[in-house]
């Protein structure tokens, strides 16, 4: 706990509404969905069929400037989008309790930086909504545009299309405005269920621990019972299709379409869970409507579609046993935290401008010109909300499940304790160094609890320090074991987890927040 104490002074209160409205306040909800599918940009001829643009491959130079300008896809460099398999969306639900208003935004996106959240907050169109707290999460689809910067034509060139980012912001603001305009007196149905440790998710990183909890909220208009919005929180990488050449929302889009078939006027809003460590569904087999979908590395749109329909059915199963309430109190807190950028690879990307983010020195002053190797910090944020029998925490990255639920005793492992470690893992860590409770879900004491991953920001993997292994001579740039410790190459550093846990405890544990 020494590192937590050392950095406790880095926590800064960003916004706080510790006391909710007076009992008896009217509860209202409104929702909206808008399209954020990008334009494709220039095309090329993939002569070798590897879904990567090579410099000798011809392209359609639409503007005649001699530069290939496609829409770059996330998750790997030199991957241009050639087609659209299914559309991307932004889905929103706004809740209001006696004038205290929270907007919750689910994006079909690989991730988003906090600077996008801040740009929306500054916009006059957003300020007109009267929203006190904006929560924005990304589904982490791997077949969306590069919105981070790391996946352009080379290691030193960003793949971000700033015009597209501006469009996403504009559509998000319009969806928030529409949701506010549609606010109606409502009731909230809340439910939670376990989807099965060995049914739809696998953990590709040791120790094998899975948070299989699905949490669902449904907002209905008072009187008519019309569904206004459905919100689901569940952990799984949207990468049934990976490293292709088509835009897709993966299983999250299929879930949304299945929900819209049931409730055409409602907003289906998805928030990721603790998906770090490659929690996903591609390397597990499951069946749907008489078809078995095999475990695979790079799967298919058909498997993504089947998983989305299954998730929609699980949503309905959970909500069939829901508890209905009309909340008359709400509590929210938001806190800034500065995280040290220890990753040497990230340092070079920040210095080159590939990652477009303001870094700060140890005293909190902006670094106008950053040189790799110097101490640097990135400012991010977390939020806590308690609404009736529901509480949630946001996490600015891909949280490893063990930080959310513990499970080092095998309680959340297929096969129990014997299944914690892969047979081929020669670097088994000493569990004596694993962090003890309370874990994030332990902090939340309501019947329904939610951990929103890749929300408010996207800062890579969040890994327990005892399990953080670096290459002895090329730390962060290489891995000592790519099969079991890839995530360190895309993590800020080992101090991040402790700071996240400490911030969460401060947000939830303060007396006025309970």
C-alpha positions in Angstrom: 0.0 0.0 0.0 3.0 2.3 0.1 2.7 3.4 -3.5 -1.0 4.3 -2.9 0.0 6.5 0.0 2.8 8.1 -2.0 0.5 9.2 -4.7 -2.6 10.0 -2.7 -1.9 13.7 -3.1 -2.4 13.4 -6.8 -6.2 13.0 -6.4 -8.1 16.2 -7.3 -11.8 16.7 -6.8 -13.3 17.5 -10.2 -17.0 17.7 -9.5 -19.2 16.6 -6.7 -22.9 16.5 -6.0 -22.7 14.6 -2.6 -26.3 15.1 -1.7 -29.2 14.2 -4.0 -32.5 15.9 -4.4 -35.1 15.9 -1.6 -37.1 12.7 -1.2 -40.2 12.7 -3.4 -38.5 14.2 -6.4 -39.8 13.1 -9.8 -37.7 10.6 -11.6 -37.5 11.0 -15.4 -35.7 9.3 -18.3 -35.2 10.0 -22.0 -33.2 8.2 -24.7 -31.8 8.6 -28.2 -29.7 6.7 -30.8 -27.8 8.4 -33.7 -25.6 7.1 -36.4 -21.8 7.6 -36.2 -20.7 5.4 -39.2 -17.7 7.1 -40.8 -17.0 7.8 -44.4 -14.5 5.4 -45.9 -12.0 7.7 -47.5 -9.7 6.5 -50.4 -9.6 2.9 -51.4 -6.6 0.7 -52.4 -6.1 -2.7 -54.1 -5.0 -5.3 -51.6 -2.7 -7.2 -53.9 -1.4 -9.7 -51.3 -4.7 -10.1 -49.5 -3.3 -9.3 -46.0 -5.7 -6.4 -45.2 -2.8 -4.1 -44.8 -1.7 -1.3 -47.2 1.8 -1.8 -48.5 3.6 1.1 -50.2 3.7 -0.7 -53.6 -0.1 -1.3 -53.7 -2.1 1.1 -55.9 -4.7 3.4 -54.4 -7.5 5.7 -55.6 -5.9 9.1 -55.3 -9.2 11.0 -55.3 -7.8 14.4 -54.6 -4.7 14.0 -56.8 -2.2 14.9 -54.0 -0.2 11.7 -54.3 -0.9 10.7 -50.7 -3.0 7.7 -49.7 -5.8 9.0 -47.4 -8.1 6.2 -46.3 -10.0 5.7 -43.1 -7.6 3.8 -40.9 -9.0 1.1 -38.7 -8.1 0.5 -35.1 -6.1 -2.3 -33.5 -3.3 -2.6 -36.1 -1.3 -0.3 -38.3 -1.7 0.2 -42.1 -5.3 -1.2 -42.0 -7.6 0.8 -44.3 -11.4 0.4 -44.3 -12.7 -0.8 -47.6 -16.4 -1.4 -46.8 -19.1 -1.1 -44.1 -20.5 -4.4 -42.8 -22.8 -2.7 -40.2 -23.3 0.8 -38.9 -21.8 2.3 -35.8 -24.0 4.2 -33.3 -24.0 6.4 -30.3 -26.8 5.5 -27.8 -27.8 7.7 -24.9 -30.0 7.6 -21.9 -30.5 10.7 -19.7 -31.9 10.3 -16.2 -33.2 13.2 -14.0 -34.1 13.1 -10.3 -35.5 16.4 -9.2 -33.3 18.4 -11.5 -30.1 16.4 -10.9 -29.3 15.1 -14.3 -26.9 12.5 -15.6 -26.2 11.7 -19.3 -24.9 8.2 -20.1 -23.4 7.7 -23.5 -22.5 4.4 -25.2 -20.3 4.7 -28.3 -19.5 2.0 -30.9 -15.8 3.0 -30.7 -12.4 1.4 -30.1 -12.0 4.0 -27.3 -12.0 7.7 -26.7 -9.7 10.1 -25.0 -10.8 12.3 -22.1 -10.1 15.3 -24.4 -13.2 14.3 -26.4 -15.3 14.3 -23.2 -14.0 17.7 -22.3 -14.7 19.1 -25.8 -18.3 18.0 -25.5 -18.6 19.6 -22.1 -17.3 22.9 -23.5 -19.8 22.9 -26.3 -22.7 25.4 -25.9 -25.1 22.7 -27.3 -24.1 20.4 -24.4 -24.3 23.1 -21.8 -27.9 23.8 -22.9 -28.9 20.3 -21.8 -28.5 21.0 -18.0 -26.6 17.7 -17.5 -24.6 17.7 -14.3 -22.5 14.6 -15.0 -21.6 13.2 -18.4 -20.6 9.5 -18.5 -19.2 8.3 -21.8 -18.1 4.8 -22.5 -16.8 3.0 -25.6 -17.7 -0.6 -26.6 -14.0 -1.2 -27.7 -15.0 -2.6 -31.1 -11.8 -3.6 -33.0 -13.4 -2.9 -36.4 -14.0 0.8 -35.9 -11.9 3.8 -36.9 -8.6 4.6 -35.2 -9.7 7.2 -32.7 -6.5 6.8 -30.6 -3.7 7.6 -33.0 -1.6 4.5 -32.8 -2.9 2.7 -35.9 -2.1 4.9 -38.8 0.3 4.2 -41.8 3.4 4.1 -39.6 4.7 4.1 -36.0 5.2 7.9 -36.2 2.0 8.9 -38.0 -1.4 9.1 -36.3 -4.4 7.4 -37.9 -7.0 9.7 -36.4 -9.4 11.5 -38.7 -10.2 14.7 -36.7 -13.2 15.4 -39.0 -14.7 12.1 -37.9 -14.1 12.9 -34.2 -15.9 16.2 -34.6 -18.8 14.4 -36.2 -19.0 11.9 -33.3 -19.0 14.8 -30.9 -21.8 16.6 -32.8 -23.9 13.4 -33.0 -23.4 12.7 -29.3 -24.5 16.2 -28.4 -27.6 15.9 -30.6 -28.4 12.6 -29.0 -28.1 14.1 -25.5 -30.3 17.1 -26.5 -32.9 14.7 -27.9 -32.8 12.6 -24.8 -33.4 15.7 -22.6 -36.2 16.8 -24.8 -37.8 13.4 -24.4 -37.6 13.2 -20.6 -40.7 11.6 -19.2 -41.7 10.5 -15.7 -40.4 6.9 -15.5 -39.8 3.8 -13.5 -36.5 1.9 -13.4 -36.3 -1.9 -13.6 -33.0 -3.3 -12.3 -31.6 -6.8 -12.6 -28.3 -8.8 -12.5 -27.4 -12.3 -13.4 -24.3 -14.5 -14.0 -23.9 -15.6 -17.6 -21.6 -18.5 -16.8 -17.8 -18.7 -16.3 -17.3 -21.2 -19.2 -20.2 -20.2 -21.4 -19.5 -17.0 -23.4 -16.3 -15.6 -22.1 -12.6 -16.7 -21.8 -9.6 -15.1 -20.1 -6.5 -15.3 -22.3 -4.2 -14.0 -19.5 -3.2 -15.7 -16.3 -4.5 -15.9 -13.7 -7.7 -16.9 -15.4 -10.5 -14.9 -13.7 -13.7 -13.9 -15.3 -16.3 -11.4 -14.2 -19.4 -12.9 -15.8 -21.9 -10.6 -14.2 -24.5 -9.0 -16.5 -26.3 -6.0 -15.1 -29.3 -4.5 -16.8 -31.5 -1.5 -16.4 -34.7 -0.7 -18.2 -36.5 2.6 -18.0 -40.2 2.6 -18.7 -42.5 5.6 -19.1 -44.9 5.9 -16.2 -48.4 4.9 -17.0 -48.0 3.6 -20.6 -45.1 1.2 -19.7 -43.4 2.2 -23.0 -39.7 1.3 -22.9 -37.6 4.4 -23.0 -34.1 2.8 -22.8 -32.3 -0.4 -21.8 -28.8 -0.2 -20.4 -26.5 -3.3 -20.2 -23.1 -3.7 -18.6 -21.2 -6.9 -19.5 -17.5 -7.7 -20.2 -16.3 -9.1 -23.5 -14.0 -7.8 -26.3 -16.0 -7.0 -29.5 -13.5 -8.8 -31.7 -15.4 -11.8 -33.1 -14.1 -10.2 -36.4 -10.6 -8.9 -36.1 -8.1 -7.4 -38.5 -10.5 -7.4 -41.4 -11.3 -4.5 -43.7 -14.9 -3.6 -42.9 -16.5 -1.3 -40.4 -18.5 -3.2 -37.8 -19.9 -2.8 -34.2 -19.4 -6.5 -33.7 -21.7 -8.3 -31.2 -22.6 -5.0 -29.6 -24.3 -3.8 -32.8 -26.1 -7.1 -33.1 -27.3 -6.8 -29.5 -28.6 -3.3 -30.2 -30.4 -4.4 -33.4 -32.0 -7.3 -31.5 -33.2 -4.9 -28.8 -34.5 -2.5 -31.4 -36.6 -5.2 -33.0 -38.3 -5.7 -29.6 -38.5 -2.1 -28.6 -38.3 0.1 -31.8 -38.6 3.4 -30.0 -36.2 2.6 -27.2 -32.4 3.4 -26.8 -30.2 0.3 -26.2 -27.1 1.6 -24.4 -24.1 -0.7 -23.9 -21.3 -0.3 -21.4 -18.2 -2.5 -21.3 -17.2 -4.3 -18.1 -13.8 -5.5 -16.8 -12.6 -6.9 -20.1 -8.8 -6.5 -19.6 -6.6 -9.5 -20.1 -8.3 -10.3 -23.4 -11.7 -11.3 -21.9 -13.7 -12.2 -24.9 -15.8 -14.7 -26.7 -13.9 -15.5 -29.8 -11.8 -18.3 -28.3 -14.8 -20.2 -26.9 -17.4 -22.3 -28.7 -21.1 -21.8 -28.2 -24.3 -22.8 -30.0 -27.3 -20.7 -31.2 -30.4 -21.9 -33.0 -28.8 -25.2 -33.9 -25.5 -23.7 -35.2 -22.3 -24.3 -33.3 -19.7 -21.5 -33.5 -16.2 -22.8 -32.9 -13.5 -21.2 -30.8 -11.3 -19.2 -33.2 -8.7 -16.4 -33.4 -10.3 -14.4 -36.2 -13.9 -15.5 -36.3 -16.9 -14.3 -38.4 -19.6 -11.7 -38.6 -22.0 -14.7 -38.2 -20.5 -15.5 -34.8 -20.7 -11.8 -33.8 -24.3 -11.7 -34.8 -25.2 -14.8 -32.9 -23.5 -13.5 -29.7 -25.4 -10.3 -30.0 -28.7 -12.1 -30.2 -27.7 -14.3 -27.3 -26.8 -11.3 -25.2 -30.2 -9.7 -26.1 -31.9 -12.9 -24.8 -29.8 -12.9 -21.7 -30.8 -9.2 -21.2 -34.5 -10.2 -21.4 -33.9 -13.2 -19.1 -32.3 -11.0 -16.4 -35.0 -8.3 -16.7 -37.8 -10.9 -16.4 -36.8 -11.1 -12.7 -36.2 -7.4 -12.3 -37.1 -5.2 -9.3 -39.0 -2.1 -10.3 -38.5 1.2 -8.5 -39.0 4.9 -8.9 -35.8 6.4 -7.5 -36.3 9.7 -5.6 -32.6 10.2 -4.7 -29.4 10.2 -6.6 -25.8 10.7 -5.6 -22.8 11.3 -8.0 -19.2 12.1 -7.6 -16.4 12.7 -10.1 -12.8 12.9 -9.4 -9.7 13.7 -11.4 -6.6 11.6 -11.0 -3.1 12.0 -12.5 -1.5 8.8 -13.6 2.3 8.5 -14.3 3.2 7.6 -17.8 5.8 4.9 -17.2 5.5 3.1 -20.5 8.5 4.0 -22.7 6.6 3.2 -25.9 3.8 5.6 -24.9 6.4 8.2 -24.0 7.7 8.2 -27.6 4.2 8.3 -29.1 3.3 11.3 -26.9 6.6 13.0 -27.9 5.9 12.3 -31.6 2.4 13.7 -31.4 0.9 10.3 -32.4 -1.0 10.3 -29.1 -2.5 13.8 -28.9 -2.7 14.5 -25.2 -1.4 17.1 -22.9 1.1 15.7 -20.4 2.0 17.3 -17.1 5.1 17.4 -15.0 5.3 16.3 -11.4 4.0 19.6 -10.2 0.9 19.6 -12.5 2.2 22.1 -15.1 1.6 21.3 -18.8 4.6 20.0 -20.7 4.7 22.0 -23.9 7.6 19.9 -25.3 7.9 16.4 -23.8 11.2 14.4 -24.0 11.0 10.7 -23.4 12.4 9.6 -20.1 11.3 12.7 -18.2 8.6 12.2 -15.5 5.2 12.8 -17.0 1.6 12.4 -15.9 -1.7 12.2 -17.7 -4.8 13.6 -16.2 -7.9 11.4 -16.3 -11.1 10.9 -14.2 -13.4 8.4 -12.6 -17.1 8.7 -11.6 -19.4 7.1 -9.0 -23.2 7.1 -9.2 -25.7 5.7 -6.8 -29.4 5.6 -8.0 -31.8 3.8 -5.8 -30.7 0.1 -5.8 -28.0 0.6 -8.4 -24.4 1.8 -8.1 -21.7 2.1 -10.7 -18.0 3.0 -11.0 -16.3 4.1 -14.2 -12.7 3.0 -15.1 -10.6 4.8 -17.8 -9.3 1.7 -19.5 -9.3 -2.1 -19.8 -9.5 -3.3 -16.2 -8.3 -6.8 -15.5 -11.3 -8.6 -13.8 -9.3 -9.6 -10.7 -9.2 -5.9 -9.7 -13.0 -5.8 -9.9 -13.8 -9.0 -8.2 -10.7 -10.7 -6.7 -11.0 -14.4 -7.3 -7.5 -15.5 -6.6 -9.0 -18.5 -4.8 -10.5 -19.8 -8.1 -14.1 -18.7 -7.3 -14.4 -17.0 -10.7 -12.4 -19.5 -12.7 -13.7 -22.3 -14.9 -12.5 -25.5 -13.1 -11.8 -23.7 -9.9 -8.4 -23.0 -8.4 -6.7 -25.6 -10.6 -7.6 -23.6 -13.7 -6.0 -20.3 -12.6 -2.8 -20.9 -14.5 -2.2 -22.1 -18.1 -0.1 -25.3 -18.4 2.3 -23.5 -20.6 2.9 -20.5 -18.3 6.4 -20.7 -17.0 6.3 -17.4 -15.3 3.6 -18.1 -12.7 3.5 -15.2 -10.2 3.4 -15.6 -6.5 -0.2 -15.0 -5.4 1.2 -13.8 -2.0 1.8 -10.5 -3.8 -1.8 -10.2 -5.1 -3.8 -7.3 -3.8 -6.4 -8.1 -1.2 -9.9 -6.9 -0.8 -11.8 -4.7 -1.0 -12.0 -5.0 -4.8 -14.1 -2.6 -6.8 -17.4 -4.5 -6.6 -16.8 -4.9 -2.8 -17.1 -1.1 -2.6 -20.6 -1.1 -4.1 -23.3 -2.2 -1.6 -26.5 -2.0 -3.7 -28.4 -5.0 -5.2 -27.2 -4.1 -8.7 -23.5 -3.1 -9.2 -21.8 -2.0 -12.4 -18.2 -1.5 -13.4 -18.0 0.6 -16.6 -14.7 -0.1 -18.4 -13.2 2.1 -21.2 -15.3 4.9 -19.8 -14.4 8.6 -19.5 -11.0 7.8 -21.1 -9.0 5.1 -22.7 -5.6 4.6 -21.2 -4.8 0.9 -22.0 -4.7 -2.0 -19.6 -4.9 -1.8 -15.9 -2.9 -4.6 -14.3 -2.2 -5.6 -10.7 1.4 -4.7 -9.9 2.4 -8.2 -8.8 1.4 -9.5 -12.2 3.2 -6.8 -14.2 6.2 -8.3 -16.0 8.5 -6.3 -18.2 11.2 -7.3 -20.8 14.6 -7.1 -19.0 16.2 -4.9 -21.7 13.3 -3.5 -23.8 10.7 -2.7 -21.2 7.3 -1.9 -22.7 8.7 -2.1 -26.3 8.9 -5.8 -26.0 7.5 -8.5 -23.8 9.2 -11.3 -21.9 6.2 -13.6 -22.8 3.9 -12.4 -25.5 1.4 -15.2 -24.8 0.9 -14.2 -21.2 2.2 -10.7 -20.7 1.3 -8.8 -23.9 -0.9 -6.3 -22.0 2.1 -4.6 -20.3 3.1 -3.2 -23.7 -0.2 -1.3 -23.8 -0.4 -0.2 -20.2 0.7 3.1 -18.6 2.6 1.3 -15.9 2.4 -0.8 -12.7 1.3 2.2 -10.5 -1.9 2.7 -12.4 -3.9 -0.1 -10.7 -3.2 1.2 -7.2 -4.2 4.7 -8.1 -7.5 3.5 -9.7 -8.4 1.4 -6.6 -7.6 4.3 -4.2 -9.6 6.7 -6.3 -12.6 4.4 -6.3 -12.4 3.9 -2.5 -12.4 7.7 -2.0 -15.3 8.2 -4.4 -17.5 5.6 -2.8 -16.3 5.6 0.8 -16.8 9.2 1.7 -19.6 9.5 4.3 -21.6 12.0 2.2 -21.6 9.7 -0.8 -23.3 6.8 1.0 
